[in-house]
Amino acid sequence: MPPPARTRRRELARAWMRAIYPTAYVPRSPVEIELYLLDLVDVVVDAVRAEPFTPEPVVAVGRGLVEAHFTGPDTLRRTTEVLGHALLFSPEFDDVPGLVERAVAILGAVGAGFATAMRLDAFDQQEEVKQALLLAKRRAERGLRVSEARFREVFDSSGFGMVITDARGTCVEVNESMAEMVDRDPGWFAGRRLAELFHPRDAEHLTVAYRSVGEGRVERFREQRRLLRADGEPVWAHLAVSLLRDDAGAPAYQVTMVEDVSELHLLQKNLDFQLVHDSLTGLANRPSFISRLEALHSRGGITLYHLDLDGFSVVNNGLGHEVGDRLLKEVAHRLEAVVVGEEALVARMGGDEFAVVVVDSPTTPTVPDLVERINEALERPMDGGVALSCGIGVVDRPPAGWDVAELLRAANATLRRAKEAGKRQWLPYDRHEDQRSRTRMARAARMPGALADGELEVEHQPVVDLATGRALGHVARLRWDDLDHDECVELAEANGLSLALGQWALREAAGEVTGVLFFELSPMQSRDEDLVRAVKRTLDETGLPASRLRIFLDTRSMFTETGQDNARVLRDSGITTGLSRFNGGQAELSLLAELPVGSLVLDPSVVTRLADLPRGFLHDAITRMVELVRRSGVAVLVPDVRDRERADWWARVEADAAFGDHFGPAVPGYEL
């Protein structure tokens, strides 16, 4: 159960405290700081969930940091990192619509509140300076040299840019800081209008604002605008402009205090970019793509392509991650080139997975054409001669009633089915196949719980000598509701439960069987490096003699070194070994000479095909194979024999033994 909302907010406040505590000296204990920040966390969380959404309340969070004297150079950066991560990746906000846009707006509001409060704090501290300037100006006119010296010291030593202009906007006094800020010599300002420094895009607005002050209609204004350096480059600056009146109260001069905030503006700009873009490729990241996909899907008429590069781990492991990163950048560039001219968005979903959503139009390429373009783009050699391919799952014109989560799930499921078919494969979404796959995956996901709750059973089916009809023992079969043994093994291999399920089934069967136990191992069990120890432990715990156990290892797993070692060590331990799911290919036949196996179980598919086909070439080939296998000293067992006709045919080709419903159903251990 996730922690309650108040606890999660308390954890966020603690993480925030730890991030900003070292950035500035604040005369409070960590606990007091945490409680203070907890109130600010409440403001942020309430703003995220507010409907309609507005970031305005969060401006108070930035002000609150400044009011608490968290004004260090790293305070804002660490604050945005903590809050940005919490907003985008906390499960608490998964249901918030347009989360990425809200997160960007909220972090921007925090930064704006912080910057504004910092500026106001600085300007408040400079208010006395401005009053001193006015007093110095008046005393200078009266010839008071001492006051003039004081004015000059404050004016010249200020870290803020300061400009005094007359009613027409002509520069009267400029300090060194202002000149450095715009990369000008102080003498350049003489007789020039301050408006010459205004950026063209901000000139009209600033001209109107200065005129309002000059005419006495407003006493002051504050703006964040751009000024121009000598080389034409813009300088983002906070301007605080105040009116100075003469002894008669008429407007006389304007004092402009300038703070260079270019770095803060760049930080905000970079933060906005990073929140919605992948840091490696520059493509849209997953949260941004989901938000954009939602908007496009609501309009209707889209096609979603979900891509996964084939064998990309070979590049990383063979050529190094640096080359892999360069290739991912190149893949991103080529995918964007494929959809040039279309209303489309390309995103990196994570790792070596990408997604492309295309808005359908009369000129949009068909799905097969666009898939072919994607593969052609990736197949052109890249860095180091590497050429790539990919699997693609396509959802074309999804139903309007689907939400984005269902759309992405369908695309991912289709991609996984395409990858199962091999490399450079693509598939369109198939509703019926998807439903079957979802049902199967749902059962695979539930299987561990079913095993723990005792829903799975081990049943025993008789193994019969085909020549004499005598029962040789019982083969263990798994059963889960309506799923038979092979279906249970397949699901266990898919969900990683195969080892645990196989060990449990062996222990159950060994404890119940009254004669010889035939037991088929799954592929994962056959390759398990701990197999021999697990089998021996089971025999010790159940008391089943090794002479009464027949272990059949998965044939394909015997092409690995671990599988072959398991076969040899089991045989050396006195346990009779064999091969299961044997198809009779050349490579499989070679195993009979290399491994110490005394028997084999044919693959059920071989038995089924023979039963479904008329007598012909395949029957003759199997007959010869059985003869050759038995001549080598290996016994042949036939699974899934369902009727007398099949049993008689396998007896005629001299297979040694068989099991299936014809010889008796699989029954629980207590019915043996």
N, C-alpha and C positions, 0 to 999 in steps of 0.2 A: 504494500500500500504506500503510495507517495506521501511525503510529509505534508501536513496541513499548510494552507497558504501563508499563514502568519509565520510559521517556521521557515518556509522557503524565503520569505522576505527578510527574516532575521539573518539567514545564511548569506543572502546577497549583501546586506548591510555590513556584515562582518568581513566579507571578501573585499568590499569597497573600502572599508577602514584600513585593512591591511595594505591595500594598494596605494592609498594616498597618505597614510600616516608618515612615511619617511620623506615626503616631498616638501613639507613645511612645518615650522614649529608652531604648535597650537597648545596653549596651557590647559589641556584637558587630558584625562586618563583615556586609555583605549575604550573602556566600557562607556564613558560619557560620549565619546565620539561615535561609537557604534549606535547608541540610542538616538543621537542627533541625526545620523545618516538614515536610520530606520524611518524617520518621518519623511525624509526626502524620497526614500524608496517607495513609500506609500503614494506619494504624488506621482511618481513615474508610472507605477503599475496601474493606478486609477486612470491616468491619462491614456495608457495603451488600450484599455478596455472601454473607454468612454464612447458613447454613441450619441450624437455624431462626434467624430474624432476631431480634436484640435490640440496642437502642441503648446498652446499659450500657457496653460498652468505650469508646464515644466520649466519655463523661463525662471521661475522662482527657485528651482533647484540650483541653477548656476549662480544666482544671487546668493543663495544660502551658503554655498561653498566659500564665497568671498567674505560674506559676513562672519563666517566662522574662522576667517583668516587662513583658509587653505588656498594660498595664492602662489605656491611654488611654481617653478617653470615646468614641472612634469605633472602637476595636479590634473589639468584638463585632459591631457593625453591618457593618463591612467584611468581617469573617470570614464572616458568614452570607451576604452577597451573593456572595462568591467561591465558597464551597462549594455554596450553593444553585444557582447557575448551572451549576457543573460537574456536580452530581448529576443535574439535570433535563435538561440539553441535551447532555451528552457521549455520543457514539455508543457508548462503552465500556459504558454501562449500559442500552442498549436492551433487552437480554434479561432484565433483572432484574424479576421479578414484583412488582406493587404498588410501583413505584418512587416514586410521589408520597408515599404514606404513609410509606415508609422514609425519604425525604428529610426530611419534616416531623419525624419522630421523631429523626433524627440531628441536625438543626439544633437541635431542642429540647434534646437531650442536651448538645450543645456549649454552648448558652446556660446550661443548668442547671449544668454543671461549672464554667463561667467565673464565674457568679454565686456559686456555693457557695465556690469558691476565693477570690474577692474578699472574700466575707463572712468566711471563716475567717481570711484574712490580716488583715482589719481587726480581727476579734475577738482574734486573737493579739496584735495590737498593743495592743489594749485590755485584755489580760489583766493587765498590770501596773497599769492603771488600776483594774481591779476589786479587785486585791490592795491597792492604795492605799486604795480605798474601805473595804475591810474594816479595814485598819489604822487609817484615819482614824476609822471608827466606834468601834473599841475605844479609841483614844486620846481620842476625844471623851468617851466615858463616863468616862475617867480624868481628864478635864479638861485634856488637852494641847491648848492653843489653837493652837500652831503647826501641828500635824498637822491640826486642824480646818480651818484656813485653806487648807492644801494640798488637803485633800479637797474643800472648797467650790469651789476654783478649777478643779480637774479636772472635777468634777461639772457645774458651771455652764457651762464653756466647751466641753464635748464637743459635736461635731457629731451624735452619735448621741442618740436619745431614751433617757433613763435613768429608771427608776422603781424605788424600793425599797419593797417591800410586806412586811407582817408575815405571820405564819403563817396568818391568816385571809384574806389577800388584800387588806387595806386599805392604801391608799397612805400611805406615811410620808414619802418624799421624791420630788419630781418636778423634772426640770430644764426649762429654757426650751425646749430643742429638742423635747422630748416634747410640751409644751403646744402649740407651734406646729404640730407634725405633725398633731394632731387638732383644731386650731383651737379650743383651750380656754384659758381663763385659768388660770394656775398655781394660783390659789386654789380653783378648782373641784374639784381632786383631794382636798382636805382631807377626811378622814373617809369618802371614797368607796372602793368596791371597784373594783379594776382590771377586773373582769369586766364592768362597765357599758360598757366600750369594745369588748367583743368583738362581732363581727358575728354576727347570729342564726344563720347557717349554720355558723359556726365555734365558737360558744360552748360547745357540749357537749364537743367535742374538747379545747379549750383548758382548760376547767374540770377535766377529768380529768387532763390533763398537769400543771397547776399543783398539783393535789392530790398527785400523786406526788412532786413536788419538796418541797412543804410538809411532807409526812410523812417525808421523808428516804429514800424508797425509791429515788429517782434523784438524782444530784447536779446534773444540767443536762439541758436539751433545747433543740433548735433547730427552728423551724417557720416556714414561709411561710404566713401567715394574714391575714385582713382585720380591721382595726379600723374603728371608726366615727368620722367627724368630727362636729362639732357640728350640721352641716346634714343628717346622715344618710347622706352619701356615704361609700363604702368607701375605705379606704387599704390597699393591699397592702403588707405589711411582713414583714421577716425578724425573728423574735423569738429572742433568745438568753437563756435563763433559767437562772440559777445559784443554788444554795443557799448561804446564809451561816449558819454555826453560831456558837453562843455559846461562852464560855470552857469550858463543860462539854461541848461537842461536840454539844449538842442543836440541832435545826433552829430558827433564829430569824427570819431574813429571807430574802427572795428578791430578787435583782437582775435586772431585765429591761432588756436593751439592745435598742433598736428601730431598724431601718434602713428607711426608706421606699423601696420598690422598685416603686412604681406605674408609673413610666415604663418600667422594664425589662419589667414584666408586660405593659404595653400594646404595647411593641415586639414582644414574642414573639407576642402575640395578632394584631397586624397582619401579622407575618411569616407566621404560619400561614394567615391569610386570603388573602394575596397569592399564596402558593404554589399555591393551588387555585382561584382566581377570576380572571376577566378584569378588568383594572384599570379599563376604561372602563365596561362595562355591569354589572359585579358578578355576571354569570353564571359558571357553572363554566367554567374554561379547558380547553384541549384535553387536557393531561395528566390533569387531574382527571376530565374526561368519559370518557376512555379507561379509566381505572381503574374508574369507576362502571359503565360499559357492560360491562366484563368481568364484574363481579359480577352484574349483572342478566341478562346473556346466559347465564351458568352456571345460572341458575334456569329459563331457557326462557320462551317466550311473550312476546316483545317485538316492537315495530315501531320501526324507525329511520327518521327523516325527515332528509334532508340538504338544506338550503336555501341558495340563493344569490340575493341580491337582484338584480333586473333593472335594468340601467342606473344603478347607484348612482354610478358615476363622473360621471354628468351632474349629480348633486347636489353632489358635491365640487367639480367644476370650475365649475359655474354659481353655486352659492350659498356655496361656501367650506367648508373642512374643519370649521369650528366647527359649522355647521349639520348637516353630515354626522354629526359625533359625537353631536349631540343626537338625530338621527333613529335612530342605532344604539341609543342608550339606550331610545328609545321602542319600537323594534322588539323589543328584549329584554323590555321590560315587557309588550307585547301578546302575545308568544309564551308567556310564563309564564301570562298570563291565559287563553289558549286551553286550557291543560291543567290548569287549576284543578280539583281534585276527582279527578284521576287520579294514580296513582303514576308520575311522569314526571320527567325532568330535561332542562332546556334549557341549551345551552352555546353560547358563541361560539367557532367553530373558527379564526377568523382573518379579518381584512379584513371583508367583508360576507357571510361564510358563517356559518350557524348550524346546529345539530343539535338534534333533539328525539328522545329515546327514551321510549317509552311502554310500560309493562307491561300486557299485555293482560288484560282481565277481562270478565265478562259484560256490564258496562255501558259498556265502552270504545267510543267512536264508531268506525264503520268507517273504513277508510283514506280513501275518497272524502269522507266527511263531515268528517273532521279536516282534510284538505287544503283543503276549501271554507272551513272556519272560519279557517284560517290566512290564506288569501287575503282573506277578508272583513275580518279584523282589520287587515291591512296596507293595504287599499284605503281605509280611513277616512282623510280628510285629516289630515296631521300639521302640524308646524311649517312656516309659510309656505304652507300649502295643498298641500304635497307629499303625493302618494299613491304607494305603492310596490306592486310585485308581485314575485313570486319564482318561480324554477324549483325543483322539488322532486324528489329521487330517493328512492324508498321501498323499503326492504327489510323485508318483512312476514314475521314468524316465520322467521328465518334458521335453517338447519340447525344442530343442536347441535354438529356437528363443526367448524364454522368457528371460527377464532380471531378476536380483535377486529380485527387488521390486515386480514384478509380481509373482514370485515363492513364496515369503513369503506371499503375499496377498492371493494366492490360498490356501496355507497351513492353514493360519489363518481362512479363510472362511470355509474350510472343517472342521476344529476343532470346530468352532461355531455351525455348523450343527450337528456334533456328540454330542456336549454338550446338544443341544436341545432334543436329543433322550433319555437322561438320563445319569446316572453315569456309568463309566467303558465302555463307548462306543467308537468305532472308525469307521471312514469312509474313504474310498479312494476318491480321487478327482474325481468329476463328472463334465465334461465340461458343459453339458446341464443344470444340476441343478445349477451349479455355475453361468451360464449366467442368469437364471431366478432369482436367489438370488441377483445378482448384479443389475439387472433391478429394482427389488423391493426395494433394499436398496437405489439406486439412487433416486427413487421417494420419499422414506421416507426422504432422506436428503433434497430434494427440497421442501418438503411440507411446512415448515415454510415460505419460500419465496412466495409460491403460495398463502398461506392464506393472507399474507400481501398485495399481489398484486391483491386480489379479484378474484382469479381463482377458489376458492371453492364456491359452492353454497349450500343453504339449500332448498330442495324441499319438497313438501307436498303430501302425499299419503292418500287417504280416508280409514278410518276404518269403516267397515260395520257390522251391526248386522246380523248374519247369519239366524236368525229366521224370521226377518221382511224385510231384505234388506235395512233398513234405515241407512243412514250415521250417525255415532256417533261422528265424528270429523276427524282430520287428524294427521298422525304420521309424524314426521320430519325425512327426509332422506338426507344424505350428498351425494354430487356428485362432482367429480373432473375429468374432461375430460371423459374417458371411465371407470373410477373406480366407483363402486357402494358404497352404504353406509357401508357395512361390510368391504370392502377392505380399505376404508378411515379410519375407526376406527382401523383396524389392524395396518396400517402404523403409525397412531398417537400414538398408544400404544408402538410401536417399537422405535420411535424417541423421546418420552417424550413430544410430543405436545398435548397429549390427554386432559389435563386439560384446556389449553388455547383454543383448538379447540372446546371442549364441551361447554365451557361457551359462546364462540362466537356463536355457532350454536343455543343454547338455547335462547340467546338474539335476534338473527335474526328471529327464528321461532316464538317466543312470540310476536314480533312486527308485524308479517305478518298474523298470523292465524286469522280467523274470527269466529271460533267456539271453540271447545274443542281441546286442543293440547296434543297429546300423544308423550312423549319424552323418549327415551331409553338412559340411562347413560352408558358410557364406564366403564370397570373395575376400571381404575385409578380414574375416577370421583366418582364412588360409594364409594371408600375408602378415598376420600379427606376430611380432617378434617374441611375444610372451605366450604364444599358443601352447607350447609343450608344457610349460609350468602350470598353465591353467588346466590342461587336461589331466595332468598328474594330480593336481590338487583336488579335482572333481572325483577322480577314482578313489583317492584316500578318504574323502568326506563321505562318499556314498557306499564304499565297500565293494563296488563293481570290479571284478578281476579284469586286468588288461586283456586277457585272452578272450573275453566276451564282448569286446568293443571293436567295431569296425568303423574307422574314421575315413570319410571320403573328402578330399580337398578339392577345391574349385580348380578345374583344369587350366583355365587361362591364368590363374594366379601362379601356376607352377613355372611360368616363363620368367619369374622374378627370382633373384638369388635367395631372398628370405623364404619364399614359398618352397623352393627345393630343399633348403636346409630344414624346414619344418617336417617335410615328408621323410627325410632321412633320419632325423633325431627321433621322431615318433616310432618309426620302424625299429630303430635300435633300442627303444624303450620297451619293446615287446608288444606294441600296438599294431594291429594289422591296418594297413593304409591302402587307399584306393583313390581314384579320380572321379569326380562328379561332373555332370553337364558336359560329357564327352561327345564331340561332333564328328570326329574321325578325320580331321584334316591332316595334311602331311606333318606339320609342326607338332600337332597333338600326338600323332602316332610315334614320333621320335621320343616323346617323353616316356613311353613304355619301356624303351631300352635304357633310358638314363636314370629312371627313378625306381626305388624299391616298392612298387605297387603290385598288389595281388589281384585287384579287381577294378572294374570301372562301372559307373552308372551313365547310361546314355543320356543325352540332353532330351528333355521332354518334347522339344520341338521336332526332333528327329522322329520320335514315335508318332506324334500327331500328323506330320506330313505323310508318313508311310500309310497311315490309316485312311487319310483323305484322298490319296492318289490311287489310280488303278495300277495293277501290277505292271511293272516296267523296269526301266533302267535303274531307278533309284533303289528298288527292292533288290535287284541283282547286286548292286554295289554294296549295300548294307550286308547282304548275305556273305559276300566275299570278305568284307571287313571283319565281321564277327568270326569267320573261320580263321583269318590271319591272327586276330587278337588272341583267340583261345589257343592257337598253335604256339603263341609266344609264352603261354603259361599264365595269362591274365584272364580272369573270369569276367563275363559280361552280364550286367544286371540291367533290366528294362523297367523304366518307371511308367506310371500312368496307363497301365493296361486296364481297359474298361470293359472288355467283353471277351467271350470265348474265342471268337474269330481271331482277334489279335493275339490272344494267348497261344492258340494253336499255331499261328504263323511263326511266332518267335520260338516256339518249341521246335518247329521243323528246321529253323536255321541254326538250332542248337545253342541258343542263348542259355546261360546257366540258370538265372533266376529272374524273378519279376515281382513287382508289387503294383497295386492299383485297386480300384473299386471291385474289379472282377474277383479278386482273391479275398476280399473282405474290406469293409470300411475302416477308416481310422477311428479309434476309440480312445477315450480317456484312460489313464493309467489304472483307475480303480476297476475298470471292466476287463482288464487282462485276465 
